[in-house]
Amino acid sequence: MLKRAAKTLGSPRLSALAANMRLDAFTKVIGNIDEMVAALTQEKADDVKQKDFCDKSLNENAKAQTLKARDIDEHESNLASLDSKISQLTRSVKDLNAQVDEMKTQLKRAGEDREIENQDFQHIVEDQRATQSLLNNALKVLEGVYKKKDEGYSALQEPVGPPAPAGFGEYKKAGGAGGVIGMIEQIVGEAKQLETDAINAEADSQKGYETFVKDTNKSLNEKHRAITDQNAEKAQAEQDHTTASTDLDFAEGEQRENEKENSDLHGSCDFTLKNFDVRQEALTQEMEALGQAKSILKGSKFTAFLERK
C-alpha cells in the first residue's frame, strides 16, 4: 500500500519508508531463523547429552545388577552350605548322645554282670572250701579209725583162746579203707582245683571289667568333648547363618532398588535411545533447511540494499 502510494504521489520519502519496512521484515525473519537454528542446535546437543547419560546410567545399572546378583548367589550358596553344616552337626551330636547313652547302659550292665559273677564266685569258693573242710574232717576221722584198727589187727595175728567156732572167718584188715580215703583225697584235690580255677577266673573277670570301665570312660570323655566342640561349632554356624540371611535380605533389597532404577531409566531414556538417530537426522535437516532459507533471504536485493546502507 505504502509503495503504491509512493508511486502515485511520486514521493521519494514514501518510497524510502516502504523499502525500510520490507528490510525490517527481512531482518526479523533472518533473526528468527538464527534463533531457531540456535534452539535446534541446543536441542540436538541436549539429545546427545541425554543419550550419553542414558547409555552411561544403563550400563552402570547393568553392572550393578550383575555384581549384586553375584553377591546374592554367594549369600544363597553360603546359606545352603550353612544349612547343610547345621543339619550334619545336629545329626552328629544326636548320634554322639545316643552312643553316650548306649555306653552308659553297657557300663551299667557290665557292673551288674560283674556283681553277679562276683557273687557266684564267692558262692563257689565258699562251697569248695566247705567241701574241703568237711572232707578233711572225714579224712581225719577215717585215718584215726583205720590207724586203731591197724593196731588191733596186729594184736590179733596170734590167736588167743580156743579156735573160733565154725562159721567165723579169719579176721582180716578192711581192704576198702585205702580206696575210700583215696577217693576223698581226690575229691578234696578237685575242690581245691575248682577253688583255684574260680579265683583265677574271678581275677581275669575283674581285670577285664576294670579294663572295660577304663576304656569306656576314656571313650565317654572323648564323646563328651566331641559333643561340646560340635555344639560350639553348630552355634557358630547358626550365628553365621543369621548374619548371612541378613546380608541376603539387604542384597536383595539393593537389587530391587537397582531394578527400580533400571525401570525408571528405561521410562525416561527409551524414547531418546530408540529415536535418537531419527531425531538427530530430522534436526540436522531442519537446521540445513533454515540455513538455506537464510541464505536465500540474505541473497535477495533487499538484503543487499540493507547491507550497503
Secondary structure as GFF3:
##gff-version 3
##sequence-region A 1 309
A	DSSP	alpha_helix	2	9	.	.	.	ID=ss1
A	DSSP	alpha_helix	12	155	.	.	.	ID=ss2
A	DSSP	alpha_helix	177	298	.	.	.	ID=ss3
A	DSSP	alpha_helix	301	308	.	.	.	ID=ss4
###
